[in-house]
Amino acid sequence: MADDIFDFGFTAVDEPDNQAPTPAQPSVDQDAILDKLAQLEAKVLNADNSGMINEHRTLIESDVSSKLRDVEDLVLPLLYNLQKNPEKEYIHWPNRTAIIDKQIEKIKAVTRYYERI
């Protein structure tokens, strides 16, 4: 029964029983192909991509700027709160581990956005 699971319907032979004719290869004009490739290469190299590159740069700068503002919004409130009451020497901060862990996850969600894609 176990042999039936691994029987894929083929067997090994020393040589084929009949020789099938190989199909004829179409003739290829290599000079024409090389010529066409050279034309395409020239088109790509001579294309003016500056507009597209500038647009891409603008989008990236906008995205980075937005992400930095998001990080500021997550970090600055903590720093402002720590800055309050400078005359007091000690800070009472119960349950800070859970609060800090939550904030760390928010920051990672902003800064590691591209790792999730």
Residue pairs with C-beta under 8 A, 6 or more apart in sequence:
67 110
67 111
67 113
70 110
71 107
71 110
71 111
74 103
74 106
74 107
74 110
75 107
78 103
82 91
